[in-house]
Amino acid sequence: MTIHPQPHPLIGDAEHIVREAWADYARHAADARSIGALHEMSAHVSTNRVFQIHFTDASTLVAKVSSYGSYFLFAEDHDRLARCSSLLRHGRWAGFLADVLTLDKRPYTWYDGRRWCAFYGEVQRAESLPRVLSSADVGALAREIARFHHACREISSALPSVSNSVKGDAIHLLDQLTNPFASRNFDLPSEDIGVLVRFTHELLVHLEAVHYDEWDKIPILVDWNLGNFSVVRDNEELRLFSRWDYDWFRVESRLLDFYFLSRVSSSTGDRTSFTYSPHTLTEPRFLDFIRAYHAINPLSRRDVEFLPYAYRIFILNYVIREGARFFRADLCSQFRRDAARQYLDASTRLDLRPLLEIVDA
C-alpha cells in the first residue's frame, strides 16, 4: 500500500496550540525567547502534528501536538523518557535520545483537556539508512540494537513502574471487541470482529501460560522505522547516532522491538510502501539480524517462540485498539481490515525453525 502524504484534518489549530504552550512554558520558566516561525515536520500518516520552532534568537526546538491515546500516559511516558536519557547520559548512549524540555526538573507538557504538547531539544541528525540495507549494515544494526537493549536493561530497575501494560491493553481490547456495538465501533463486519476476539483471547491465554508478568521489562521504542533514527559510520561499520519520535515508547519485553527491526532489515524495505504483514520476521535478512544480535545479547528459545505473539501485540494494540486515534482515517480502515483478514492469520504460519536453530546453536 503506497502512502501519499496529505494534511490530516484533526488538530487543525496545532500551530496555535504550539504558540499557546510555548507562552505558558516561557512564563513559568522565565524564558525570554519569542517564536519567529514554525516549520511543519509531520509525516501526515498519524494524527500527530510536529513542528520545528525557530526562535527570533536563531535557536530551535521541536514541538509535538497530539490527541492520540491518553494525556496522562503521554505525560508519564515523557517522565520515563527523561529519566532514561539522564541515566544513559554518562555512557555510550549519551545524547542518543532527544531530550524533553523540562520545567522544575520535570518534563514539561501542556494540556487543555483535549490536546497536549511537549517540546524536545533538537538532536543532530546524521546519515539516514537506505530503504534497503546492505547485508553488512543489517549485522551492524543488529549489534547496535543489542548493545542499546543491554544498556536499557541496566537502567530499567531505576525507572518507576508504569501504568500501562501489554496485558492491560489486551484485556481492554477484549472488552471492547465483545461489546454488542463492536462492529459499529471498529467499522468492521461481525466475522472480522470474531477473528479479533479469538486472537485477543489467545494472546491473553498465552501471556498467562508463559508467566509474561515475570519477564524482564526494559524501556523500548517499538517503532524503528527509517525516519526515526540516524547513524554514523565508524571504521566502515554503522553506529546508532540519534533517535527521535517516541509515539510508541513502552516499558515491556525487548521482543516488542523486533517486528519493526525485521522491517528495517527486509529485502523489500518499507519507507514509502506501508504494510504490516509478518513475513519480514522469517526473511533471510532477519535471520542474519538475529544471528548478529544473539552474538552480543543472547536470545532464548522462549524469546524466539514469543516473536509471533509480540507481533500480534503490535497489531492488536496499535492497529486495532488505538488505530482510529493514531492513524489517518483511511489508513486505519485499511490496516484494520488487513489485520483481521490477513495479518493475524499469517502470523500463525510463520516457520520459526531457522530462528530457533540460531539460538540453539
GURO-303500 format. One record per residue (C-alpha): residue number from 1; residue in three letters; x, y, z. Coordinates in Angstrom, 3 decimals, m for minus. Layout:
residues N
(site NUM; "ALA"; (X; Y; Z))
...
END
This chain:
residues 361
(site 1; "MET"; (0.000; 0.000; 0.000))
(site 2; "THR"; (1.620; 3.261; m1.088))
(site 3; "ILE"; (1.018; 6.254; 1.154))
(site 4; "HIS"; (0.612; 9.700; m0.377))
(site 5; "PRO"; (1.149; 12.221; 2.451))
(site 6; "GLN"; (m1.671; 14.694; 2.935))
(site 7; "PRO"; (m2.676; 17.046; 5.730))
(site 8; "HIS"; (m4.730; 15.387; 8.444))
(site 9; "PRO"; (m7.971; 17.162; 9.359))
(site 10; "LEU"; (m7.524; 16.654; 13.113))
(site 11; "ILE"; (m5.748; 19.150; 15.350))
(site 12; "GLY"; (m6.227; 21.823; 12.727))
(site 13; "ASP"; (m5.249; 24.546; 15.221))
(site 14; "ALA"; (m1.938; 22.853; 16.032))
(site 15; "GLU"; (0.147; 25.964; 15.333))
(site 16; "HIS"; (m1.979; 27.956; 17.770))
(site 17; "ILE"; (m1.514; 25.198; 20.369))
(site 18; "VAL"; (2.273; 25.319; 19.957))
(site 19; "ARG"; (2.290; 29.076; 20.472))
(site 20; "GLU"; (m0.016; 28.840; 23.478))
(site 21; "ALA"; (2.034; 26.035; 25.022))
(site 22; "TRP"; (5.260; 27.966; 24.498))
(site 23; "ALA"; (3.778; 31.086; 26.078))
(site 24; "ASP"; (2.810; 29.009; 29.116))
(site 25; "TYR"; (6.235; 27.383; 29.374))
(site 26; "ALA"; (8.113; 30.651; 28.839))
(site 27; "ARG"; (6.072; 32.390; 31.534))
(site 28; "HIS"; (6.812; 29.715; 34.137))
(site 29; "ALA"; (10.445; 29.167; 33.117))
(site 30; "ALA"; (11.254; 32.861; 32.630))
(site 31; "ASP"; (12.421; 32.030; 29.110))
(site 32; "ALA"; (12.501; 35.246; 27.088))
(site 33; "ARG"; (12.690; 33.624; 23.644))
(site 34; "SER"; (9.970; 34.516; 21.142))
(site 35; "ILE"; (8.747; 32.305; 18.330))
(site 36; "GLY"; (9.723; 33.650; 14.940))
(site 37; "ALA"; (8.402; 30.879; 12.684))
(site 38; "LEU"; (7.060; 27.337; 12.741))
(site 39; "HIS"; (8.125; 24.762; 10.177))
(site 40; "GLU"; (5.945; 21.642; 9.999))
(site 41; "MET"; (7.783; 18.306; 10.059))
(site 42; "SER"; (4.754; 15.988; 10.306))
(site 43; "ALA"; (4.777; 12.773; 8.300))
(site 44; "HIS"; (0.983; 13.108; 7.800))
(site 45; "VAL"; (0.486; 9.398; 8.427))
(site 46; "SER"; (m0.570; 9.764; 12.053))
(site 47; "THR"; (m2.842; 12.288; 13.762))
(site 48; "ASN"; (0.134; 13.986; 15.444))
(site 49; "ARG"; (1.491; 17.335; 14.278))
(site 50; "VAL"; (5.217; 18.021; 14.631))
(site 51; "PHE"; (6.865; 21.422; 14.186))
(site 52; "GLN"; (10.358; 22.832; 14.278))
(site 53; "ILE"; (10.233; 26.104; 16.208))
(site 54; "HIS"; (12.543; 28.872; 15.021))
(site 55; "PHE"; (13.002; 31.495; 17.717))
(site 56; "THR"; (13.968; 35.069; 16.993))
(site 57; "ASP"; (17.381; 34.478; 18.616))
(site 58; "ALA"; (18.088; 31.768; 15.975))
(site 59; "SER"; (17.723; 28.868; 18.438))
(site 60; "THR"; (15.344; 25.993; 17.680))
(site 61; "LEU"; (13.204; 23.367; 19.403))
(site 62; "VAL"; (10.808; 20.671; 18.217))
(site 63; "ALA"; (7.161; 20.636; 19.325))
(site 64; "LYS"; (4.703; 17.762; 19.091))
(site 65; "VAL"; (0.941; 18.258; 19.364))
(site 66; "SER"; (m1.137; 15.138; 19.931))
(site 67; "SER"; (m4.576; 13.887; 20.873))
(site 68; "TYR"; (m3.643; 10.214; 20.471))
(site 69; "GLY"; (m4.286; 7.919; 23.441))
(site 70; "SER"; (m4.232; 9.402; 26.931))
(site 71; "TYR"; (m2.598; 12.623; 28.036))
(site 72; "PHE"; (m1.796; 11.033; 31.372))
(site 73; "LEU"; (0.104; 8.175; 29.740))
(site 74; "PHE"; (1.782; 10.726; 27.442))
(site 75; "ALA"; (2.975; 12.684; 30.480))
(site 76; "GLU"; (4.103; 9.505; 32.235))
(site 77; "ASP"; (5.979; 8.313; 29.149))
(site 78; "HIS"; (7.828; 11.613; 28.899))
(site 79; "ASP"; (8.830; 11.389; 32.540))
(site 80; "ARG"; (10.277; 7.908; 31.940))
(site 81; "LEU"; (11.955; 9.059; 28.707))
(site 82; "ALA"; (13.609; 11.955; 30.514))
(site 83; "ARG"; (14.844; 9.565; 33.191))
(site 84; "CYS"; (16.191; 7.186; 30.546))
(site 85; "SER"; (18.066; 9.992; 28.838))
(site 86; "SER"; (19.526; 11.116; 32.160))
(site 87; "LEU"; (20.553; 7.596; 33.197))
(site 88; "LEU"; (22.223; 6.974; 29.821))
(site 89; "ARG"; (23.971; 10.331; 29.769))
(site 90; "HIS"; (27.380; 9.196; 31.017))
(site 91; "GLY"; (27.964; 6.206; 28.753))
(site 92; "ARG"; (27.979; 5.133; 25.130))
(site 93; "TRP"; (24.384; 6.327; 24.646))
(site 94; "ALA"; (24.861; 9.884; 25.866))
(site 95; "GLY"; (22.964; 12.205; 23.543))
(site 96; "PHE"; (21.315; 9.387; 21.602))
(site 97; "LEU"; (17.778; 10.218; 22.778))
(site 98; "ALA"; (16.288; 13.639; 22.098))
(site 99; "ASP"; (15.886; 15.487; 25.409))
(site 100; "VAL"; (12.431; 16.542; 26.566))
(site 101; "LEU"; (12.244; 20.177; 27.679))
(site 102; "THR"; (11.847; 20.350; 31.461))
(site 103; "LEU"; (10.368; 22.730; 33.989))
(site 104; "ASP"; (11.357; 22.450; 37.668))
(site 105; "LYS"; (13.366; 19.323; 36.745))
(site 106; "ARG"; (10.326; 17.533; 35.318))
(site 107; "PRO"; (9.331; 17.146; 31.654))
(site 108; "TYR"; (7.032; 19.964; 30.618))
(site 109; "THR"; (3.724; 19.027; 28.972))
(site 110; "TRP"; (0.858; 21.367; 28.068))
(site 111; "TYR"; (m2.747; 20.087; 28.249))
(site 112; "ASP"; (m6.115; 21.691; 27.595))
(site 113; "GLY"; (m8.301; 18.666; 28.324))
(site 114; "ARG"; (m8.373; 17.506; 24.691))
(site 115; "ARG"; (m4.916; 18.069; 23.160))
(site 116; "TRP"; (m1.430; 18.116; 24.555))
(site 117; "CYS"; (2.001; 19.353; 23.592))
(site 118; "ALA"; (5.628; 18.686; 24.523))
(site 119; "PHE"; (8.902; 20.282; 23.454))
(site 120; "TYR"; (12.132; 18.488; 22.551))
(site 121; "GLY"; (15.683; 19.613; 22.058))
(site 122; "GLU"; (16.944; 19.331; 18.511))
(site 123; "VAL"; (19.061; 16.224; 18.035))
(site 124; "GLN"; (21.791; 16.318; 15.453))
(site 125; "ARG"; (20.767; 14.088; 12.577))
(site 126; "ALA"; (23.465; 12.154; 10.823))
(site 127; "GLU"; (23.049; 9.669; 7.977))
(site 128; "SER"; (19.706; 8.011; 7.267))
(site 129; "LEU"; (19.782; 4.354; 6.354))
(site 130; "PRO"; (18.802; 3.473; 2.779))
(site 131; "ARG"; (15.431; 1.861; 2.118))
(site 132; "VAL"; (17.162; m1.495; 1.606))
(site 133; "LEU"; (20.158; m2.176; 3.824))
(site 134; "SER"; (23.299; m3.996; 2.767))
(site 135; "SER"; (23.987; m7.319; 4.464))
(site 136; "ALA"; (26.848; m5.703; 6.374))
(site 137; "ASP"; (24.565; m2.943; 7.659))
(site 138; "VAL"; (21.941; m5.471; 8.804))
(site 139; "GLY"; (24.548; m7.124; 11.014))
(site 140; "ALA"; (25.930; m3.830; 12.282))
(site 141; "LEU"; (22.455; m2.523; 13.138))
(site 142; "ALA"; (21.695; m5.751; 14.999))
(site 143; "ARG"; (24.827; m5.402; 17.113))
(site 144; "GLU"; (23.988; m1.778; 17.916))
(site 145; "ILE"; (20.419; m2.615; 18.921))
(site 146; "ALA"; (21.744; m5.484; 21.071))
(site 147; "ARG"; (24.041; m3.049; 22.881))
(site 148; "PHE"; (21.262; m0.489; 23.294))
(site 149; "HIS"; (18.889; m3.110; 24.713))
(site 150; "HIS"; (21.604; m4.171; 27.144))
(site 151; "ALA"; (22.067; m0.568; 28.304))
(site 152; "CYS"; (18.302; m0.172; 28.717))
(site 153; "ARG"; (18.171; m3.325; 30.817))
(site 154; "GLU"; (20.941; m1.917; 33.024))
(site 155; "ILE"; (18.872; 1.184; 33.855))
(site 156; "SER"; (15.416; m0.417; 33.963))
(site 157; "SER"; (15.454; m1.020; 37.730))
(site 158; "ALA"; (15.912; 2.727; 38.300))
(site 159; "LEU"; (12.669; 3.591; 36.469))
(site 160; "PRO"; (9.368; 3.905; 38.351))
(site 161; "SER"; (6.649; 1.449; 37.378))
(site 162; "VAL"; (4.286; 2.417; 34.577))
(site 163; "SER"; (0.504; 2.495; 34.402))
(site 164; "ASN"; (0.028; 0.606; 31.144))
(site 165; "SER"; (0.953; m2.940; 30.217))
(site 166; "VAL"; (0.583; m5.379; 27.340))
(site 167; "LYS"; (m1.824; m7.494; 29.362))
(site 168; "GLY"; (m3.901; m4.486; 30.405))
(site 169; "ASP"; (m4.148; m3.329; 26.798))
(site 170; "ALA"; (m5.297; m6.772; 25.667))
(site 171; "ILE"; (m7.891; m7.035; 28.444))
(site 172; "HIS"; (m9.249; m3.624; 27.472))
(site 173; "LEU"; (m9.396; m4.605; 23.808))
(site 174; "LEU"; (m11.208; m7.861; 24.558))
(site 175; "ASP"; (m13.824; m5.884; 26.483))
(site 176; "GLN"; (m14.241; m3.534; 23.524))
(site 177; "LEU"; (m14.495; m6.374; 20.992))
(site 178; "THR"; (m17.130; m8.272; 22.969))
(site 179; "ASN"; (m19.290; m5.155; 23.291))
(site 180; "PRO"; (m22.583; m5.520; 21.344))
(site 181; "PHE"; (m21.636; m2.420; 19.329))
(site 182; "ALA"; (m18.111; m3.590; 18.455))
(site 183; "SER"; (m18.860; m3.951; 14.736))
(site 184; "ARG"; (m20.015; m0.350; 14.541))
(site 185; "ASN"; (m17.270; 0.979; 16.821))
(site 186; "PHE"; (m14.460; m0.660; 14.824))
(site 187; "ASP"; (m16.183; m0.274; 11.445))
(site 188; "LEU"; (m15.737; m3.990; 10.719))
(site 189; "PRO"; (m18.233; m6.764; 9.929))
(site 190; "SER"; (m19.071; m9.267; 12.653))
(site 191; "GLU"; (m16.937; m12.023; 11.120))
(site 192; "ASP"; (m13.852; m9.769; 11.351))
(site 193; "ILE"; (m14.713; m8.906; 14.941))
(site 194; "GLY"; (m14.917; m12.642; 15.671))
(site 195; "VAL"; (m11.391; m13.141; 14.339))
(site 196; "LEU"; (m10.086; m10.312; 16.506))
(site 197; "VAL"; (m11.828; m11.675; 19.607))
(site 198; "ARG"; (m10.214; m15.076; 19.044))
(site 199; "PHE"; (m6.707; m13.701; 18.601))
(site 200; "THR"; (m7.004; m11.329; 21.569))
(site 201; "HIS"; (m8.255; m14.117; 23.812))
(site 202; "GLU"; (m5.495; m16.471; 22.642))
(site 203; "LEU"; (m2.898; m13.762; 23.334))
(site 204; "LEU"; (m4.118; m13.352; 26.905))
(site 205; "VAL"; (m4.096; m17.119; 27.439))
(site 206; "HIS"; (m0.524; m17.282; 26.157))
(site 207; "LEU"; (0.659; m14.371; 28.326))
(site 208; "GLU"; (m0.693; m16.244; 31.336))
(site 209; "ALA"; (0.826; m19.561; 30.257))
(site 210; "VAL"; (4.356; m18.153; 29.849))
(site 211; "HIS"; (4.134; m16.013; 33.019))
(site 212; "TYR"; (4.808; m12.886; 30.995))
(site 213; "ASP"; (4.310; m10.698; 34.074))
(site 214; "GLU"; (7.594; m12.102; 35.432))
(site 215; "TRP"; (9.687; m11.374; 32.318))
(site 216; "ASP"; (12.340; m8.653; 32.229))
(site 217; "LYS"; (10.848; m5.322; 31.179))
(site 218; "ILE"; (13.028; m2.577; 29.737))
(site 219; "PRO"; (12.365; 0.812; 28.109))
(site 220; "ILE"; (11.744; 0.156; 24.406))
(site 221; "LEU"; (10.916; 2.420; 21.466))
(site 222; "VAL"; (8.928; m0.084; 19.297))
(site 223; "ASP"; (8.749; 1.992; 16.099))
(site 224; "TRP"; (12.160; 1.687; 14.437))
(site 225; "ASN"; (11.081; 2.881; 11.012))
(site 226; "LEU"; (13.834; 4.523; 8.998))
(site 227; "GLY"; (12.567; 8.053; 9.586))
(site 228; "ASN"; (13.030; 7.841; 13.361))
(site 229; "PHE"; (16.787; 7.474; 13.800))
(site 230; "SER"; (20.131; 8.291; 12.220))
(site 231; "VAL"; (23.518; 6.572; 12.082))
(site 232; "VAL"; (27.178; 7.368; 11.529))
(site 233; "ARG"; (29.948; 5.260; 10.030))
(site 234; "ASP"; (32.728; 4.226; 12.384))
(site 235; "ASN"; (35.540; 2.361; 10.610))
(site 236; "GLU"; (33.043; 1.387; 7.899))
(site 237; "GLU"; (30.569; m0.100; 10.420))
(site 238; "LEU"; (27.441; 1.890; 11.182))
(site 239; "ARG"; (26.732; 3.135; 14.684))
(site 240; "LEU"; (23.426; 4.423; 16.020))
(site 241; "PHE"; (23.749; 8.189; 16.411))
(site 242; "SER"; (20.411; 9.786; 17.301))
(site 243; "ARG"; (16.797; 8.812; 17.856))
(site 244; "TRP"; (13.634; 10.922; 17.923))
(site 245; "ASP"; (9.880; 10.247; 17.853))
(site 246; "TYR"; (8.556; 8.393; 20.888))
(site 247; "ASP"; (4.927; 7.674; 19.964))
(site 248; "TRP"; (5.117; 4.021; 20.967))
(site 249; "PHE"; (7.528; 4.167; 23.903))
(site 250; "ARG"; (6.843; 1.386; 26.393))
(site 251; "VAL"; (8.440; m0.450; 29.304))
(site 252; "GLU"; (7.973; m4.040; 28.161))
(site 253; "SER"; (9.891; m7.043; 26.837))
(site 254; "ARG"; (12.643; m6.167; 24.351))
(site 255; "LEU"; (10.926; m8.565; 21.930))
(site 256; "LEU"; (8.315; m5.911; 21.109))
(site 257; "ASP"; (11.058; m4.012; 19.256))
(site 258; "PHE"; (11.824; m6.869; 16.880))
(site 259; "TYR"; (8.965; m6.622; 14.389))
(site 260; "PHE"; (9.962; m3.127; 13.268))
(site 261; "LEU"; (13.603; m4.191; 13.226))
(site 262; "SER"; (12.640; m7.024; 10.880))
(site 263; "ARG"; (11.047; m4.428; 8.594))
(site 264; "VAL"; (14.221; m2.331; 8.591))
(site 265; "SER"; (16.205; m5.477; 7.725))
(site 266; "SER"; (13.795; m6.500; 4.976))
(site 267; "SER"; (14.896; m7.048; 1.390))
(site 268; "THR"; (11.894; m5.016; 0.216))
(site 269; "GLY"; (12.356; m2.079; 2.569))
(site 270; "ASP"; (9.466; m0.088; 3.994))
(site 271; "ARG"; (9.759; 3.642; 3.568))
(site 272; "THR"; (7.060; 4.555; 1.091))
(site 273; "SER"; (5.050; 1.330; 0.970))
(site 274; "PHE"; (3.252; 0.584; 4.211))
(site 275; "THR"; (2.135; m2.935; 5.066))
(site 276; "TYR"; (2.066; m4.658; 8.424))
(site 277; "SER"; (2.495; m8.198; 7.135))
(site 278; "PRO"; (4.516; m10.506; 9.453))
(site 279; "HIS"; (6.533; m12.055; 6.604))
(site 280; "THR"; (9.607; m9.969; 7.444))
(site 281; "LEU"; (10.064; m11.978; 10.663))
(site 282; "THR"; (11.228; m15.011; 8.692))
(site 283; "GLU"; (13.107; m13.379; 5.812))
(site 284; "PRO"; (16.762; m14.459; 5.403))
(site 285; "ARG"; (17.917; m10.933; 6.241))
(site 286; "PHE"; (16.144; m11.053; 9.605))
(site 287; "LEU"; (17.843; m14.377; 10.306))
(site 288; "ASP"; (21.125; m12.519; 9.783))
(site 289; "PHE"; (19.908; m9.786; 12.124))
(site 290; "ILE"; (19.023; m12.295; 14.848))
(site 291; "ARG"; (22.334; m14.101; 14.418))
(site 292; "ALA"; (24.309; m10.879; 14.909))
(site 293; "TYR"; (22.085; m9.669; 17.775))
(site 294; "HIS"; (22.287; m13.042; 19.557))
(site 295; "ALA"; (26.103; m12.939; 19.493))
(site 296; "ILE"; (26.027; m9.731; 21.569))
(site 297; "ASN"; (22.839; m10.047; 23.638))
(site 298; "PRO"; (21.739; m13.704; 23.705))
(site 299; "LEU"; (18.182; m14.793; 22.996))
(site 300; "SER"; (16.474; m17.991; 24.161))
(site 301; "ARG"; (14.063; m20.427; 22.533))
(site 302; "ARG"; (11.326; m18.847; 24.615))
(site 303; "ASP"; (12.187; m15.446; 23.118))
(site 304; "VAL"; (12.021; m16.716; 19.531))
(site 305; "GLU"; (8.782; m18.597; 20.165))
(site 306; "PHE"; (7.288; m15.367; 21.516))
(site 307; "LEU"; (8.005; m13.330; 18.362))
(site 308; "PRO"; (4.636; m14.106; 16.682))
(site 309; "TYR"; (2.889; m13.001; 19.882))
(site 310; "ALA"; (4.983; m9.826; 20.074))
(site 311; "TYR"; (3.860; m9.123; 16.512))
(site 312; "ARG"; (0.206; m9.736; 17.444))
(site 313; "ILE"; (0.571; m7.379; 20.401))
(site 314; "PHE"; (1.551; m4.635; 17.963))
(site 315; "ILE"; (m1.312; m5.394; 15.567))
(site 316; "LEU"; (m3.994; m5.786; 18.220))
(site 317; "ASN"; (m2.994; m2.769; 20.272))
(site 318; "TYR"; (m1.746; m0.164; 17.808))
(site 319; "VAL"; (m3.712; m1.090; 14.692))
(site 320; "ILE"; (m6.967; m2.360; 16.187))
(site 321; "ARG"; (m7.377; m0.809; 19.651))
(site 322; "GLU"; (m5.655; 2.538; 19.086))
(site 323; "GLY"; (m5.713; 2.778; 15.302))
(site 324; "ALA"; (m8.571; 5.252; 14.997))
(site 325; "ARG"; (m6.823; 7.729; 17.261))
(site 326; "PHE"; (m3.367; 7.363; 15.778))
(site 327; "PHE"; (m3.593; 6.684; 12.027))
(site 328; "ARG"; (m5.303; 8.764; 9.401))
(site 329; "ALA"; (m8.862; 7.513; 8.942))
(site 330; "ASP"; (m8.210; 5.978; 5.514))
(site 331; "LEU"; (m5.131; 4.131; 6.744))
(site 332; "CYS"; (m6.858; 2.958; 9.904))
(site 333; "SER"; (m9.706; 1.349; 7.954))
(site 334; "GLN"; (m7.331; m0.399; 5.569))
(site 335; "PHE"; (m4.963; m1.624; 8.293))
(site 336; "ARG"; (m7.832; m2.959; 10.440))
(site 337; "ARG"; (m9.331; m4.912; 7.544))
(site 338; "ASP"; (m5.950; m6.318; 6.582))
(site 339; "ALA"; (m5.220; m7.273; 10.192))
(site 340; "ALA"; (m8.455; m9.213; 10.588))
(site 341; "ARG"; (m8.354; m10.872; 7.160))
(site 342; "GLN"; (m4.640; m11.392; 6.520))
(site 343; "TYR"; (m2.010; m10.350; 9.031))
(site 344; "LEU"; (m3.051; m12.175; 12.192))
(site 345; "ASP"; (m3.752; m15.452; 10.432))
(site 346; "ALA"; (m0.433; m15.204; 8.570))
(site 347; "SER"; (1.390; m14.918; 11.912))
(site 348; "THR"; (0.215; m18.428; 12.831))
(site 349; "ARG"; (2.050; m19.885; 9.825))
(site 350; "LEU"; (5.485; m18.395; 10.447))
(site 351; "ASP"; (8.219; m21.029; 10.274))
(site 352; "LEU"; (10.409; m20.303; 13.300))
(site 353; "ARG"; (12.710; m23.282; 12.849))
(site 354; "PRO"; (15.576; m21.349; 11.206))
(site 355; "LEU"; (15.447; m18.772; 14.002))
(site 356; "LEU"; (15.413; m21.497; 16.658))
(site 357; "GLU"; (18.453; m23.101; 15.063))
(site 358; "ILE"; (20.362; m19.854; 15.590))
(site 359; "VAL"; (19.625; m19.601; 19.326))
(site 360; "ASP"; (20.078; m23.352; 19.871))
(site 361; "ALA"; (23.490; m23.474; 18.175))
END
